[in-house]
Amino acid sequence: MTINEVQQEIIEEFSVYEDWMDKYSYLIELGNDLKDLDPKEKTDEHLIRGCQSRVWLVSEFIDGKIVFRGESDAIIVKGLVALLLRVVSNRTPDEIIDNELFFVEAIGLNQHLTPTRSNGLLSMIKQIKLYAVAYKRISEKGE
């Protein structure tokens, strides 16, 4: 599946719920399904700046693709992390760089998050894009 196909799938999943409390419940459920990071990975190096809650994002570059893992100490934010990772993990740097993450706006998350959570979400997306740019440069130098 492409990044855009996964985003469309997420949009369809959220469209089932009319009430935002149900959407939040689904987001919490997604977060609960996210595998916890090893406590050794919860370091300042992996902490996302700009998030009110604590969010850790770990990346590895394996066979030309970026594998992301993440966690948060806040239940709604952990669900946001799960959604983001579903879209961007196991992708090439170019896939991440060349695609916009439109699902956030399409499901209305941008309108239903507090300003601090919205800023945190933008910080996570920015960090993911920065990792993609860095891994792209590394892979180009290795060729």
Secondary structure as GFF3:
##gff-version 3
##sequence-region A 1 143
A	DSSP	alpha_helix	3	15	.	.	.	ID=ss1
A	DSSP	alpha_helix	20	33	.	.	.	ID=ss2
A	DSSP	three_ten_helix	39	41	.	.	.	ID=ss3
A	DSSP	three_ten_helix	44	46	.	.	.	ID=ss4
A	DSSP	beta_strand	55	62	.	.	.	ID=ss5
A	DSSP	beta_strand	65	72	.	.	.	ID=ss6
A	DSSP	alpha_helix	75	88	.	.	.	ID=ss7
A	DSSP	alpha_helix	93	98	.	.	.	ID=ss8
A	DSSP	alpha_helix	103	106	.	.	.	ID=ss9
A	DSSP	alpha_helix	109	112	.	.	.	ID=ss10
A	DSSP	alpha_helix	115	142	.	.	.	ID=ss11
###
